[in-house]
């Protein structure tokens, strides 16, 4: 039943992380990337959907652009948070 329900932001956050991290010089392990995704997703509101096509078809271009800007901001926040936490541990 619930297998068809997901948070729309999950896909967007993972895509954004992939875009940003492909330029990283040091390889990051999967656990660190998962932590980044969790911090970013906790920064965003939830948008539960069953079908992403249905969801995006009801959005205007500006609303869709705003979603992507929110995700970029959340990923930046997550990266800064994780860097700060790593520095505090060292």
LUMLOTOR-800052 format. One record per residue: y, z, x of N, C-alpha, C in turn; residue in three letters. Coordinates in Angstrom, 1 decimal, decimal comma, always signed. Example, Ala and Ser with C-alpha at 12.3 -4.5 7.8 and 13.67 -1.06 7.14 Angstrom:
<sevexs>
<sevex><n_Y>-5,7</n_Y><n_Z>+7,8</n_Z><n_X>+13,2</n_X><ca_Y>-4,5</ca_Y><ca_Z>+7,8</ca_Z><ca_X>+12,3</ca_X><c_Y>-3,3</c_Y><c_Z>+7,8</c_Z><c_X>+13,2</c_X><doke>ala</doke></sevex>
<sevex><n_Y>-2,2</n_Y><n_Z>+7,1</n_Z><n_X>+12,8</n_X><ca_Y>-1,1</ca_Y><ca_Z>+7,1</ca_Z><ca_X>+13,7</ca_X><c_Y>+0,0</c_Y><c_Z>+7,9</c_Z><c_X>+12,9</c_X><doke>ser</doke></sevex>
</sevexs>
This chain:
<sevexs>
<sevex><n_Y>-1,2</n_Y><n_Z>+0,0</n_Z><n_X>+0,8</n_X><ca_Y>+0,0</ca_Y><ca_Z>+0,0</ca_Z><ca_X>+0,0</ca_X><c_Y>+1,3</c_Y><c_Z>+0,0</c_Z><c_X>+0,9</c_X><doke>unk</doke></sevex>
<sevex><n_Y>+1,4</n_Y><n_Z>+1,0</n_Z><n_X>+1,7</n_X><ca_Y>+2,7</ca_Y><ca_Z>+1,1</ca_Z><ca_X>+2,5</ca_X><c_Y>+2,7</c_Y><c_Z>+0,2</c_Z><c_X>+3,7</c_X><doke>unk</doke></sevex>
<sevex><n_Y>+1,6</n_Y><n_Z>-0,5</n_Z><n_X>+4,0</n_X><ca_Y>+1,6</ca_Y><ca_Z>-1,4</ca_Z><ca_X>+5,2</ca_X><c_Y>+2,6</c_Y><c_Z>-2,6</c_Z><c_X>+5,1</c_X><doke>unk</doke></sevex>
<sevex><n_Y>+3,0</n_Y><n_Z>-2,9</n_Z><n_X>+3,9</n_X><ca_Y>+4,0</ca_Y><ca_Z>-4,0</ca_Z><ca_X>+3,7</ca_X><c_Y>+5,4</c_Y><c_Z>-3,5</c_Z><c_X>+3,8</c_X><doke>unk</doke></sevex>
<sevex><n_Y>+5,7</n_Y><n_Z>-2,2</n_Z><n_X>+3,9</n_X><ca_Y>+7,0</ca_Y><ca_Z>-1,6</ca_Z><ca_X>+4,0</ca_X><c_Y>+7,4</c_Y><c_Z>-1,4</c_Z><c_X>+5,4</c_X><doke>unk</doke></sevex>
<sevex><n_Y>+8,6</n_Y><n_Z>-1,8</n_Z><n_X>+5,8</n_X><ca_Y>+9,1</ca_Y><ca_Z>-1,6</ca_Z><ca_X>+7,2</ca_X><c_Y>+10,6</c_Y><c_Z>-1,4</c_Z><c_X>+7,2</c_X><doke>unk</doke></sevex>
<sevex><n_Y>+11,1</n_Y><n_Z>-0,8</n_Z><n_X>+8,3</n_X><ca_Y>+12,5</ca_Y><ca_Z>-0,7</ca_Z><ca_X>+8,5</ca_X><c_Y>+13,0</c_Y><c_Z>-1,9</c_Z><c_X>+9,1</c_X><doke>unk</doke></sevex>
<sevex><n_Y>+13,9</n_Y><n_Z>-2,6</n_Z><n_X>+8,5</n_X><ca_Y>+14,4</ca_Y><ca_Z>-3,9</ca_Z><ca_X>+9,0</ca_X><c_Y>+15,0</c_Y><c_Z>-3,8</c_Z><c_X>+10,4</c_X><doke>unk</doke></sevex>
<sevex><n_Y>+15,6</n_Y><n_Z>-2,6</n_Z><n_X>+10,7</n_X><ca_Y>+16,2</ca_Y><ca_Z>-2,5</ca_Z><ca_X>+12,0</ca_X><c_Y>+15,2</c_Y><c_Z>-2,4</c_Z><c_X>+13,1</c_X><doke>unk</doke></sevex>
<sevex><n_Y>+14,0</n_Y><n_Z>-2,1</n_Z><n_X>+12,9</n_X><ca_Y>+13,0</ca_Y><ca_Z>-2,0</ca_Z><ca_X>+13,9</ca_X><c_Y>+12,9</c_Y><c_Z>-3,4</c_Z><c_X>+14,7</c_X><doke>unk</doke></sevex>
<sevex><n_Y>+12,8</n_Y><n_Z>-4,4</n_Z><n_X>+14,0</n_X><ca_Y>+12,6</ca_Y><ca_Z>-5,7</ca_Z><ca_X>+14,6</ca_X><c_Y>+13,9</c_Y><c_Z>-6,1</c_Z><c_X>+15,4</c_X><doke>unk</doke></sevex>
<sevex><n_Y>+15,1</n_Y><n_Z>-5,8</n_Z><n_X>+14,7</n_X><ca_Y>+16,3</ca_Y><ca_Z>-6,1</ca_Z><ca_X>+15,4</ca_X><c_Y>+16,5</c_Y><c_Z>-5,3</c_Z><c_X>+16,7</c_X><doke>unk</doke></sevex>
<sevex><n_Y>+16,2</n_Y><n_Z>-4,1</n_Z><n_X>+16,6</n_X><ca_Y>+16,3</ca_Y><ca_Z>-3,2</ca_Z><ca_X>+17,8</ca_X><c_Y>+15,4</c_Y><c_Z>-3,7</c_Z><c_X>+18,9</c_X><doke>unk</doke></sevex>
<sevex><n_Y>+14,2</n_Y><n_Z>-4,0</n_Z><n_X>+18,6</n_X><ca_Y>+13,2</ca_Y><ca_Z>-4,5</ca_Z><ca_X>+19,6</ca_X><c_Y>+13,7</c_Y><c_Z>-5,8</c_Z><c_X>+20,2</c_X><doke>unk</doke></sevex>
<sevex><n_Y>+14,2</n_Y><n_Z>-6,7</n_Z><n_X>+19,4</n_X><ca_Y>+14,7</ca_Y><ca_Z>-8,0</ca_Z><ca_X>+19,9</ca_X><c_Y>+15,9</c_Y><c_Z>-7,7</c_Z><c_X>+20,8</c_X><doke>unk</doke></sevex>
<sevex><n_Y>+16,8</n_Y><n_Z>-6,9</n_Z><n_X>+20,4</n_X><ca_Y>+18,0</ca_Y><ca_Z>-6,6</ca_Z><ca_X>+21,3</ca_X><c_Y>+17,6</c_Y><c_Z>-5,9</c_Z><c_X>+22,6</c_X><doke>unk</doke></sevex>
<sevex><n_Y>+16,7</n_Y><n_Z>-5,0</n_Z><n_X>+22,5</n_X><ca_Y>+16,2</ca_Y><ca_Z>-4,3</ca_Z><ca_X>+23,8</ca_X><c_Y>+15,6</c_Y><c_Z>-5,4</c_Z><c_X>+24,7</c_X><doke>unk</doke></sevex>
<sevex><n_Y>+14,8</n_Y><n_Z>-6,3</n_Z><n_X>+24,1</n_X><ca_Y>+14,2</ca_Y><ca_Z>-7,3</ca_Z><ca_X>+25,0</ca_X><c_Y>+15,3</c_Y><c_Z>-8,2</c_Z><c_X>+25,6</c_X><doke>unk</doke></sevex>
<sevex><n_Y>+16,3</n_Y><n_Z>-8,6</n_Z><n_X>+24,8</n_X><ca_Y>+17,4</ca_Y><ca_Z>-9,4</ca_Z><ca_X>+25,4</ca_X><c_Y>+18,1</c_Y><c_Z>-8,6</c_Z><c_X>+26,5</c_X><doke>unk</doke></sevex>
<sevex><n_Y>+18,4</n_Y><n_Z>-7,4</n_Z><n_X>+26,3</n_X><ca_Y>+19,2</ca_Y><ca_Z>-6,6</ca_Z><ca_X>+27,3</ca_X><c_Y>+18,3</c_Y><c_Z>-6,3</c_Z><c_X>+28,6</c_X><doke>unk</doke></sevex>
<sevex><n_Y>+17,1</n_Y><n_Z>-5,9</n_Z><n_X>+28,3</n_X><ca_Y>+16,2</ca_Y><ca_Z>-5,5</ca_Z><ca_X>+29,5</ca_X><c_Y>+15,6</c_Y><c_Z>-6,6</c_Z><c_X>+30,3</c_X><doke>unk</doke></sevex>
<sevex><n_Y>+15,7</n_Y><n_Z>-7,8</n_Z><n_X>+29,8</n_X><ca_Y>+15,2</ca_Y><ca_Z>-8,9</ca_Z><ca_X>+30,6</ca_X><c_Y>+16,0</c_Y><c_Z>-9,1</c_Z><c_X>+31,9</c_X><doke>unk</doke></sevex>
<sevex><n_Y>+17,2</n_Y><n_Z>-8,6</n_Z><n_X>+32,0</n_X><ca_Y>+18,0</ca_Y><ca_Z>-8,7</ca_Z><ca_X>+33,1</ca_X><c_Y>+18,0</c_Y><c_Z>-7,5</c_Z><c_X>+34,1</c_X><doke>unk</doke></sevex>
<sevex><n_Y>+17,2</n_Y><n_Z>-6,5</n_Z><n_X>+33,7</n_X><ca_Y>+17,0</ca_Y><ca_Z>-5,3</ca_Z><ca_X>+34,5</ca_X><c_Y>+16,3</c_Y><c_Z>-5,7</c_Z><c_X>+35,8</c_X><doke>unk</doke></sevex>
<sevex><n_Y>+16,8</n_Y><n_Z>-5,1</n_Z><n_X>+36,9</n_X><ca_Y>+16,2</ca_Y><ca_Z>-5,4</ca_Z><ca_X>+38,2</ca_X><c_Y>+14,9</c_Y><c_Z>-4,5</c_Z><c_X>+38,4</c_X><doke>unk</doke></sevex>
<sevex><n_Y>+14,9</n_Y><n_Z>-3,3</n_Z><n_X>+37,9</n_X><ca_Y>+13,8</ca_Y><ca_Z>-2,4</ca_Z><ca_X>+38,0</ca_X><c_Y>+12,9</c_Y><c_Z>-2,5</c_Z><c_X>+36,8</c_X><doke>unk</doke></sevex>
<sevex><n_Y>+11,6</n_Y><n_Z>-2,6</n_Z><n_X>+37,0</n_X><ca_Y>+10,7</ca_Y><ca_Z>-2,6</ca_Z><ca_X>+35,8</ca_X><c_Y>+10,7</c_Y><c_Z>-1,3</c_Z><c_X>+35,1</c_X><doke>unk</doke></sevex>
<sevex><n_Y>+10,8</n_Y><n_Z>-1,3</n_Z><n_X>+33,8</n_X><ca_Y>+10,7</ca_Y><ca_Z>-0,1</ca_Z><ca_X>+33,0</ca_X><c_Y>+9,3</c_Y><c_Z>+0,0</c_Z><c_X>+32,3</c_X><doke>unk</doke></sevex>
<sevex><n_Y>+8,8</n_Y><n_Z>+1,2</n_Z><n_X>+32,2</n_X><ca_Y>+7,5</ca_Y><ca_Z>+1,3</ca_Z><ca_X>+31,6</ca_X><c_Y>+7,6</c_Y><c_Z>+1,3</c_Z><c_X>+30,0</c_X><doke>unk</doke></sevex>
<sevex><n_Y>+6,5</n_Y><n_Z>+1,0</n_Z><n_X>+29,4</n_X><ca_Y>+6,5</ca_Y><ca_Z>+0,9</ca_Z><ca_X>+27,9</ca_X><c_Y>+7,0</c_Y><c_Z>+2,2</c_Z><c_X>+27,2</c_X><doke>unk</doke></sevex>
<sevex><n_Y>+6,6</n_Y><n_Z>+3,3</n_Z><n_X>+27,8</n_X><ca_Y>+7,0</ca_Y><ca_Z>+4,6</ca_Z><ca_X>+27,2</ca_X><c_Y>+8,6</c_Y><c_Z>+4,8</c_Z><c_X>+27,2</c_X><doke>unk</doke></sevex>
<sevex><n_Y>+9,2</n_Y><n_Z>+4,4</n_Z><n_X>+28,3</n_X><ca_Y>+10,7</ca_Y><ca_Z>+4,4</ca_Z><ca_X>+28,4</ca_X><c_Y>+11,3</c_Y><c_Z>+3,5</c_Z><c_X>+27,3</c_X><doke>unk</doke></sevex>
<sevex><n_Y>+10,8</n_Y><n_Z>+2,3</n_Z><n_X>+27,2</n_X><ca_Y>+11,3</ca_Y><ca_Z>+1,3</ca_Z><ca_X>+26,2</ca_X><c_Y>+11,1</c_Y><c_Z>+1,9</c_Z><c_X>+24,8</c_X><doke>unk</doke></sevex>
<sevex><n_Y>+9,9</n_Y><n_Z>+2,5</n_Z><n_X>+24,5</n_X><ca_Y>+9,7</ca_Y><ca_Z>+3,1</ca_Z><ca_X>+23,2</ca_X><c_Y>+10,7</c_Y><c_Z>+4,2</c_Z><c_X>+22,9</c_X><doke>unk</doke></sevex>
<sevex><n_Y>+11,0</n_Y><n_Z>+5,0</n_Z><n_X>+24,0</n_X><ca_Y>+12,0</ca_Y><ca_Z>+6,1</ca_Z><ca_X>+23,8</ca_X><c_Y>+13,4</c_Y><c_Z>+5,5</c_Z><c_X>+23,5</c_X><doke>unk</doke></sevex>
<sevex><n_Y>+13,7</n_Y><n_Z>+4,4</n_Z><n_X>+24,2</n_X><ca_Y>+15,0</ca_Y><ca_Z>+3,7</ca_Z><ca_X>+23,9</ca_X><c_Y>+15,1</c_Y><c_Z>+3,2</c_Z><c_X>+22,5</c_X><doke>unk</doke></sevex>
<sevex><n_Y>+14,0</n_Y><n_Z>+2,6</n_Z><n_X>+22,0</n_X><ca_Y>+13,9</ca_Y><ca_Z>+2,2</ca_Z><ca_X>+20,6</ca_X><c_Y>+14,1</c_Y><c_Z>+3,3</c_Z><c_X>+19,6</c_X><doke>unk</doke></sevex>
<sevex><n_Y>+13,4</n_Y><n_Z>+4,4</n_Z><n_X>+19,9</n_X><ca_Y>+13,5</ca_Y><ca_Z>+5,6</ca_Z><ca_X>+19,0</ca_X><c_Y>+15,0</c_Y><c_Z>+6,1</c_Z><c_X>+18,9</c_X><doke>unk</doke></sevex>
<sevex><n_Y>+15,6</n_Y><n_Z>+6,2</n_Z><n_X>+20,1</n_X><ca_Y>+17,0</ca_Y><ca_Z>+6,7</ca_Z><ca_X>+20,1</ca_X><c_Y>+17,9</c_Y><c_Z>+5,8</c_Z><c_X>+19,3</c_X><doke>unk</doke></sevex>
<sevex><n_Y>+17,7</n_Y><n_Z>+4,5</n_Z><n_X>+19,6</n_X><ca_Y>+18,6</ca_Y><ca_Z>+3,5</ca_Z><ca_X>+18,9</ca_X><c_Y>+18,3</c_Y><c_Z>+3,5</c_Z><c_X>+17,4</c_X><doke>unk</doke></sevex>
<sevex><n_Y>+17,1</n_Y><n_Z>+3,6</n_Z><n_X>+17,0</n_X><ca_Y>+16,7</ca_Y><ca_Z>+3,6</ca_Z><ca_X>+15,5</ca_X><c_Y>+17,2</c_Y><c_Z>+4,9</c_Z><c_X>+14,9</c_X><doke>unk</doke></sevex>
<sevex><n_Y>+17,2</n_Y><n_Z>+6,0</n_Z><n_X>+15,6</n_X><ca_Y>+17,8</ca_Y><ca_Z>+7,3</ca_Z><ca_X>+15,0</ca_X><c_Y>+19,3</c_Y><c_Z>+7,2</c_Z><c_X>+14,8</c_X><doke>unk</doke></sevex>
<sevex><n_Y>+19,9</n_Y><n_Z>+6,3</n_Z><n_X>+15,6</n_X><ca_Y>+21,4</ca_Y><ca_Z>+6,2</ca_Z><ca_X>+15,5</ca_X><c_Y>+21,8</c_Y><c_Z>+5,3</c_Z><c_X>+14,3</c_X><doke>unk</doke></sevex>
<sevex><n_Y>+20,8</n_Y><n_Z>+4,5</n_Z><n_X>+13,8</n_X><ca_Y>+21,1</ca_Y><ca_Z>+3,6</ca_Z><ca_X>+12,7</ca_X><c_Y>+20,6</c_Y><c_Z>+4,2</c_Z><c_X>+11,4</c_X><doke>unk</doke></sevex>
<sevex><n_Y>+21,2</n_Y><n_Z>+3,7</n_Z><n_X>+10,3</n_X><ca_Y>+20,6</ca_Y><ca_Z>+4,1</ca_Z><ca_X>+9,0</ca_X><c_Y>+19,3</c_Y><c_Z>+3,3</c_Z><c_X>+8,8</c_X><doke>unk</doke></sevex>
<sevex><n_Y>+18,5</n_Y><n_Z>+3,8</n_Z><n_X>+7,9</n_X><ca_Y>+17,2</ca_Y><ca_Z>+3,0</ca_Z><ca_X>+7,6</ca_X><c_Y>+17,5</c_Y><c_Z>+2,0</c_Z><c_X>+6,5</c_X><doke>unk</doke></sevex>
<sevex><n_Y>+16,8</n_Y><n_Z>+0,9</n_Z><n_X>+6,7</n_X><ca_Y>+16,8</ca_Y><ca_Z>-0,2</ca_Z><ca_X>+5,7</ca_X><c_Y>+15,4</c_Y><c_Z>-0,6</c_Z><c_X>+5,5</c_X><doke>unk</doke></sevex>
<sevex><n_Y>+14,8</n_Y><n_Z>+0,0</n_Z><n_X>+4,5</n_X><ca_Y>+13,4</ca_Y><ca_Z>-0,3</ca_Z><ca_X>+4,2</ca_X><c_Y>+13,3</c_Y><c_Z>-1,6</c_Z><c_X>+3,4</c_X><doke>unk</doke></sevex>
<sevex><n_Y>+12,4</n_Y><n_Z>-2,4</n_Z><n_X>+3,8</n_X><ca_Y>+12,2</ca_Y><ca_Z>-3,7</ca_Z><ca_X>+3,2</ca_X><c_Y>+10,7</c_Y><c_Z>-4,0</c_Z><c_X>+3,0</c_X><doke>unk</doke></sevex>
<sevex><n_Y>+10,4</n_Y><n_Z>-4,9</n_Z><n_X>+2,2</n_X><ca_Y>+9,0</ca_Y><ca_Z>-5,4</ca_Z><ca_X>+2,1</ca_X><c_Y>+8,9</c_Y><c_Z>-6,8</c_Z><c_X>+2,7</c_X><doke>unk</doke></sevex>
<sevex><n_Y>+10,0</n_Y><n_Z>-7,6</n_Z><n_X>+2,6</n_X><ca_Y>+10,0</ca_Y><ca_Z>-9,0</ca_Z><ca_X>+3,1</ca_X><c_Y>+11,3</c_Y><c_Z>-9,2</c_Z><c_X>+3,7</c_X><doke>unk</doke></sevex>
<sevex><n_Y>+11,4</n_Y><n_Z>-9,5</n_Z><n_X>+5,0</n_X><ca_Y>+12,7</ca_Y><ca_Z>-9,7</ca_Z><ca_X>+5,6</ca_X><c_Y>+13,4</c_Y><c_Z>-10,9</c_Z><c_X>+5,1</c_X><doke>unk</doke></sevex>
<sevex><n_Y>+12,7</n_Y><n_Z>-12,0</n_Z><n_X>+4,7</n_X><ca_Y>+13,4</ca_Y><ca_Z>-13,1</ca_Z><ca_X>+4,1</ca_X><c_Y>+14,1</c_Y><c_Z>-12,8</c_Z><c_X>+2,9</c_X><doke>unk</doke></sevex>
<sevex><n_Y>+13,5</n_Y><n_Z>-12,0</n_Z><n_X>+2,0</n_X><ca_Y>+14,2</ca_Y><ca_Z>-11,6</ca_Z><ca_X>+0,8</ca_X><c_Y>+15,5</c_Y><c_Z>-10,7</c_Z><c_X>+1,1</c_X><doke>unk</doke></sevex>
<sevex><n_Y>+15,4</n_Y><n_Z>-9,9</n_Z><n_X>+2,1</n_X><ca_Y>+16,5</ca_Y><ca_Z>-9,0</ca_Z><ca_X>+2,4</ca_X><c_Y>+17,7</c_Y><c_Z>-9,9</c_Z><c_X>+3,0</c_X><doke>unk</doke></sevex>
<sevex><n_Y>+17,4</n_Y><n_Z>-10,7</n_Z><n_X>+3,9</n_X><ca_Y>+18,5</ca_Y><ca_Z>-11,5</ca_Z><ca_X>+4,6</ca_X><c_Y>+19,0</c_Y><c_Z>-12,5</c_Z><c_X>+3,6</c_X><doke>unk</doke></sevex>
<sevex><n_Y>+18,3</n_Y><n_Z>-13,0</n_Z><n_X>+2,7</n_X><ca_Y>+18,8</ca_Y><ca_Z>-14,0</ca_Z><ca_X>+1,7</ca_X><c_Y>+19,9</c_Y><c_Z>-13,4</c_Z><c_X>+0,8</c_X><doke>unk</doke></sevex>
<sevex><n_Y>+20,0</n_Y><n_Z>-12,1</n_Z><n_X>+0,7</n_X><ca_Y>+21,0</ca_Y><ca_Z>-11,4</ca_Z><ca_X>-0,1</ca_X><c_Y>+22,2</c_Y><c_Z>-11,0</c_Z><c_X>+0,7</c_X><doke>unk</doke></sevex>
<sevex><n_Y>+22,2</n_Y><n_Z>-11,3</n_Z><n_X>+2,0</n_X><ca_Y>+23,3</ca_Y><ca_Z>-10,9</ca_Z><ca_X>+2,8</ca_X><c_Y>+24,3</c_Y><c_Z>-12,0</c_Z><c_X>+3,1</c_X><doke>unk</doke></sevex>
<sevex><n_Y>+25,5</n_Y><n_Z>-11,7</n_Z><n_X>+3,2</n_X><ca_Y>+26,5</ca_Y><ca_Z>-12,8</ca_Z><ca_X>+3,6</ca_X><c_Y>+26,4</c_Y><c_Z>-12,9</c_Z><c_X>+5,1</c_X><doke>unk</doke></sevex>
<sevex><n_Y>+27,1</n_Y><n_Z>-14,0</n_Z><n_X>+5,6</n_X><ca_Y>+27,1</ca_Y><ca_Z>-14,1</ca_Z><ca_X>+7,1</ca_X><c_Y>+27,8</c_Y><c_Z>-13,0</c_Z><c_X>+7,8</c_X><doke>unk</doke></sevex>
<sevex><n_Y>+28,8</n_Y><n_Z>-12,5</n_Z><n_X>+7,2</n_X><ca_Y>+29,5</ca_Y><ca_Z>-11,3</ca_Z><ca_X>+7,8</ca_X><c_Y>+28,7</c_Y><c_Z>-10,1</c_Z><c_X>+7,8</c_X><doke>unk</doke></sevex>
<sevex><n_Y>+28,0</n_Y><n_Z>-9,8</n_Z><n_X>+6,7</n_X><ca_Y>+27,1</ca_Y><ca_Z>-8,7</ca_Z><ca_X>+6,6</ca_X><c_Y>+26,0</c_Y><c_Z>-8,8</c_Z><c_X>+7,7</c_X><doke>unk</doke></sevex>
<sevex><n_Y>+25,4</n_Y><n_Z>-10,0</n_Z><n_X>+7,9</n_X><ca_Y>+24,4</ca_Y><ca_Z>-10,2</ca_Z><ca_X>+8,9</ca_X><c_Y>+24,9</c_Y><c_Z>-9,9</c_Z><c_X>+10,3</c_X><doke>unk</doke></sevex>
<sevex><n_Y>+26,1</n_Y><n_Z>-10,5</n_Z><n_X>+10,5</n_X><ca_Y>+26,8</ca_Y><ca_Z>-10,3</ca_Z><ca_X>+11,8</ca_X><c_Y>+27,0</c_Y><c_Z>-8,8</c_Z><c_X>+12,0</c_X><doke>unk</doke></sevex>
<sevex><n_Y>+27,4</n_Y><n_Z>-8,0</n_Z><n_X>+11,0</n_X><ca_Y>+27,6</ca_Y><ca_Z>-6,6</ca_Z><ca_X>+11,2</ca_X><c_Y>+26,4</c_Y><c_Z>-5,9</c_Z><c_X>+11,5</c_X><doke>unk</doke></sevex>
<sevex><n_Y>+25,2</n_Y><n_Z>-6,3</n_Z><n_X>+10,9</n_X><ca_Y>+23,9</ca_Y><ca_Z>-5,7</ca_Z><ca_X>+11,2</ca_X><c_Y>+23,6</c_Y><c_Z>-5,8</c_Z><c_X>+12,7</c_X><doke>unk</doke></sevex>
<sevex><n_Y>+23,9</n_Y><n_Z>-7,0</n_Z><n_X>+13,2</n_X><ca_Y>+23,6</ca_Y><ca_Z>-7,3</ca_Z><ca_X>+14,6</ca_X><c_Y>+24,6</c_Y><c_Z>-6,5</c_Z><c_X>+15,6</c_X><doke>unk</doke></sevex>
<sevex><n_Y>+25,8</n_Y><n_Z>-6,3</n_Z><n_X>+15,1</n_X><ca_Y>+26,8</ca_Y><ca_Z>-5,5</ca_Z><ca_X>+15,9</ca_X><c_Y>+26,4</c_Y><c_Z>-4,1</c_Z><c_X>+15,9</c_X><doke>unk</doke></sevex>
<sevex><n_Y>+25,9</n_Y><n_Z>-3,6</n_Z><n_X>+14,8</n_X><ca_Y>+25,4</ca_Y><ca_Z>-2,2</ca_Z><ca_X>+14,7</ca_X><c_Y>+24,2</c_Y><c_Z>-2,0</c_Z><c_X>+15,6</c_X><doke>unk</doke></sevex>
<sevex><n_Y>+23,3</n_Y><n_Z>-2,9</n_Z><n_X>+15,7</n_X><ca_Y>+22,2</ca_Y><ca_Z>-2,8</ca_Z><ca_X>+16,5</ca_X><c_Y>+22,6</c_Y><c_Z>-2,9</c_Z><c_X>+18,0</c_X><doke>unk</doke></sevex>
<sevex><n_Y>+23,5</n_Y><n_Z>-3,7</n_Z><n_X>+18,3</n_X><ca_Y>+24,0</ca_Y><ca_Z>-3,8</ca_Z><ca_X>+19,7</ca_X><c_Y>+24,6</c_Y><c_Z>-2,5</c_Z><c_X>+20,1</c_X><doke>unk</doke></sevex>
<sevex><n_Y>+25,4</n_Y><n_Z>-1,9</n_Z><n_X>+19,3</n_X><ca_Y>+26,0</ca_Y><ca_Z>-0,6</ca_Z><ca_X>+19,5</ca_X><c_Y>+24,9</c_Y><c_Z>+0,5</c_Z><c_X>+19,7</c_X><doke>unk</doke></sevex>
<sevex><n_Y>+24,0</n_Y><n_Z>+0,5</n_Z><n_X>+18,8</n_X><ca_Y>+22,9</ca_Y><ca_Z>+1,5</ca_Z><ca_X>+18,8</ca_X><c_Y>+22,1</c_Y><c_Z>+1,4</c_Z><c_X>+20,1</c_X><doke>unk</doke></sevex>
<sevex><n_Y>+21,8</n_Y><n_Z>+0,2</n_Z><n_X>+20,6</n_X><ca_Y>+21,0</ca_Y><ca_Z>+0,0</ca_Z><ca_X>+21,8</ca_X><c_Y>+21,9</c_Y><c_Z>+0,4</c_Z><c_X>+23,0</c_X><doke>unk</doke></sevex>
<sevex><n_Y>+23,2</n_Y><n_Z>+0,1</n_Z><n_X>+23,0</n_X><ca_Y>+24,0</ca_Y><ca_Z>+0,6</ca_Z><ca_X>+24,1</ca_X><c_Y>+24,1</c_Y><c_Z>+2,1</c_Z><c_X>+24,1</c_X><doke>unk</doke></sevex>
<sevex><n_Y>+24,2</n_Y><n_Z>+2,7</n_Z><n_X>+23,0</n_X><ca_Y>+24,2</ca_Y><ca_Z>+4,2</ca_Z><ca_X>+22,9</ca_X><c_Y>+22,9</c_Y><c_Z>+4,8</c_Z><c_X>+23,4</c_X><doke>unk</doke></sevex>
<sevex><n_Y>+21,8</n_Y><n_Z>+4,2</n_Z><n_X>+23,0</n_X><ca_Y>+20,4</ca_Y><ca_Z>+4,6</ca_Z><ca_X>+23,5</ca_X><c_Y>+20,3</c_Y><c_Z>+4,5</c_Z><c_X>+25,0</c_X><doke>unk</doke></sevex>
<sevex><n_Y>+20,8</n_Y><n_Z>+3,4</n_Z><n_X>+25,5</n_X><ca_Y>+20,7</ca_Y><ca_Z>+3,2</ca_Z><ca_X>+27,0</ca_X><c_Y>+21,5</c_Y><c_Z>+4,3</c_Z><c_X>+27,7</c_X><doke>unk</doke></sevex>
<sevex><n_Y>+22,7</n_Y><n_Z>+4,5</n_Z><n_X>+27,2</n_X><ca_Y>+23,6</ca_Y><ca_Z>+5,5</ca_Z><ca_X>+27,9</ca_X><c_Y>+23,0</c_Y><c_Z>+6,9</c_Z><c_X>+27,7</c_X><doke>unk</doke></sevex>
<sevex><n_Y>+22,4</n_Y><n_Z>+7,2</n_Z><n_X>+26,6</n_X><ca_Y>+21,8</ca_Y><ca_Z>+8,5</ca_Z><ca_X>+26,4</ca_X><c_Y>+20,6</c_Y><c_Z>+8,7</c_Z><c_X>+27,3</c_X><doke>unk</doke></sevex>
<sevex><n_Y>+19,8</n_Y><n_Z>+7,7</n_Z><n_X>+27,4</n_X><ca_Y>+18,6</ca_Y><ca_Z>+7,8</ca_Z><ca_X>+28,3</ca_X><c_Y>+19,0</c_Y><c_Z>+7,9</c_Z><c_X>+29,7</c_X><doke>unk</doke></sevex>
<sevex><n_Y>+20,0</n_Y><n_Z>+7,2</n_Z><n_X>+30,2</n_X><ca_Y>+20,5</ca_Y><ca_Z>+7,3</ca_Z><ca_X>+31,5</ca_X><c_Y>+21,1</c_Y><c_Z>+8,7</c_Z><c_X>+31,8</c_X><doke>unk</doke></sevex>
<sevex><n_Y>+21,8</n_Y><n_Z>+9,2</n_Z><n_X>+30,9</n_X><ca_Y>+22,4</ca_Y><ca_Z>+10,5</ca_Z><ca_X>+31,1</ca_X><c_Y>+21,3</c_Y><c_Z>+11,6</c_Z><c_X>+31,1</c_X><doke>unk</doke></sevex>
<sevex><n_Y>+20,3</n_Y><n_Z>+11,5</n_Z><n_X>+30,3</n_X><ca_Y>+19,2</ca_Y><ca_Z>+12,5</ca_Z><ca_X>+30,3</ca_X><c_Y>+18,4</c_Y><c_Z>+12,4</c_Z><c_X>+31,6</c_X><doke>unk</doke></sevex>
<sevex><n_Y>+18,2</n_Y><n_Z>+11,2</n_Z><n_X>+32,1</n_X><ca_Y>+17,5</ca_Y><ca_Z>+11,0</ca_Z><ca_X>+33,3</ca_X><c_Y>+18,2</c_Y><c_Z>+11,6</c_Z><c_X>+34,5</c_X><doke>unk</doke></sevex>
<sevex><n_Y>+19,5</n_Y><n_Z>+11,4</n_Z><n_X>+34,5</n_X><ca_Y>+20,4</ca_Y><ca_Z>+11,9</ca_Z><ca_X>+35,5</ca_X><c_Y>+20,4</c_Y><c_Z>+13,4</c_Z><c_X>+35,5</c_X><doke>unk</doke></sevex>
<sevex><n_Y>+20,4</n_Y><n_Z>+14,0</n_Z><n_X>+34,3</n_X><ca_Y>+20,4</ca_Y><ca_Z>+15,5</ca_Z><ca_X>+34,2</ca_X><c_Y>+19,2</c_Y><c_Z>+16,1</c_Z><c_X>+34,7</c_X><doke>unk</doke></sevex>
<sevex><n_Y>+18,0</n_Y><n_Z>+15,4</n_Z><n_X>+34,5</n_X><ca_Y>+16,8</ca_Y><ca_Z>+15,9</ca_Z><ca_X>+35,0</ca_X><c_Y>+16,7</c_Y><c_Z>+15,9</c_Z><c_X>+36,5</c_X><doke>unk</doke></sevex>
<sevex><n_Y>+17,4</n_Y><n_Z>+15,0</n_Z><n_X>+37,1</n_X><ca_Y>+17,3</ca_Y><ca_Z>+14,8</ca_Z><ca_X>+38,6</ca_X><c_Y>+18,1</c_Y><c_Z>+15,7</c_Z><c_X>+39,4</c_X><doke>unk</doke></sevex>
</sevexs>
